Amino acid sequence: MKILPIQDVYQRKFERQKKIKKLQYHAAGHCVHLGKISPGCYSCFVADKYCKNIIAGLSCNCDCPYCASGAQTSSYNEKEKLENLLRFKVDSELLIKESSMPDYNPRKMSFSGGGDPLMYIDNMTRYMDLFHEIHKPLKNKPWYFLYTNGQFATKKNLERLNALGFDEIRFHLGATNFSEKVYRNMGNAVEYIKTVSVETPAWPFHREKLFQMLPRIQDIGVKHLNITEIEVNKNNFSRISEALPDGEICQCGELQLYDSGLVYDLMEEVIRKKYTYSVLDCNCFVKSIQRTPGKWIFHEAIDGLCVE
């Protein structure tokens, strides 16, 4: 793969952005979007030292070539169950300690990264029970969401997520190559979870299916679409290089696979067809502000930007 100068990549991105007059900009330009974005995205752009993203487990039933988390594809076994219990013990001690702080007021709690959280719904239940206990005194409860490939989003599990108090479920459609099963599960999800979103990467091999997805998620009732730029690291570099020997990458905090403007092509289609869901360009600038001191010194009020 070819490493591009950041000046080249930034210029390409900015030129495309200029051509889309309806784009909106927040968080010093890091947040580029159409429409109101999900409350789960708030803490990506505004400092929130108490929000948490929980790794429910490390195994996954998918095997995406671009997976940056290093999820294991082995089955969920007794050893991992023990590891999850130990992780929960450590996490719960920290959460209880933090909840005693006078300024404790997290905006979101999420389950994303590692393996697919719906393989670990019992473990998520432990965390959610703890969250509800420590968040009782809060005037405003955090936004609870999870990110899943959707294969285990059965009606039974959706009912359980509803009972656990989840506000949002995000579907990674690309993980299953946009399977009909997952589309059906998304359709069922709108009956149980108040906010159903899609968060899937701008993987070049998915270009056609991403465009085919746009009217389908409109009909389903999806509220938010996040198109992510793929993070390149030691977990996926070899497989991405093999699949895309001519792929272009750049360094913006971490290494990112440049999407060649695919996200903006999708945004233009959403505008043309007047679809009603939001679209977030979840690119290298989002990752940069997420993981650097930028959001801790920049405090733009974006409260009105996020809606359910």
Sequence and secondary structure as in RCSB ss.txt:
>XXXX:A:sequence
MKILPIQDVYQRKFERQKKIKKLQYHAAGHCVHLGKISPGCYSCFVADKYCKNIIAGLSCNCDCPYCASGAQTSS
YNEKEKLENLLRFKVDSELLIKESSMPDYNPRKMSFSGGGDPLMYIDNMTRYMDLFHEIHKPLKNKPWYFLYTNG
QFATKKNLERLNALGFDEIRFHLGATNFSEKVYRNMGNAVEYIKTVSVETPAWPFHREKLFQMLPRIQDIGVKHL
NITEIEVNKNNFSRISEALPDGEICQCGELQLYDSGLVYDLMEEVIRKKYTYSVLDCNCFVKSIQRTPGKWIFHE
AIDGLCVE
>XXXX:A:secstr
 EE  HHHHHHHHHHHHHH TT EEEGGGTEEEES B GGGHHHHS  TT EEE   SB S   TT SS  B S 
  HHHHHHHHHHHHHHHHHHHHHHTSTT   SEEEE SSS GGGGHHHHHHHHHHHHHHHTT SS  EEEEEE S
TT  HHHHHHHHHHT  EEEE GGGGTS HHHHHHHHHHTTT SEEEEEEE  GGGHHHHHHHHHHHHHHT  EE
EEE EEE TTTHHHHHHH TT EEEESSSEEE  TTHHHHHHHHHHHHT  SEEEEE HHHHHHHHSTHHHH   
  GGGB  
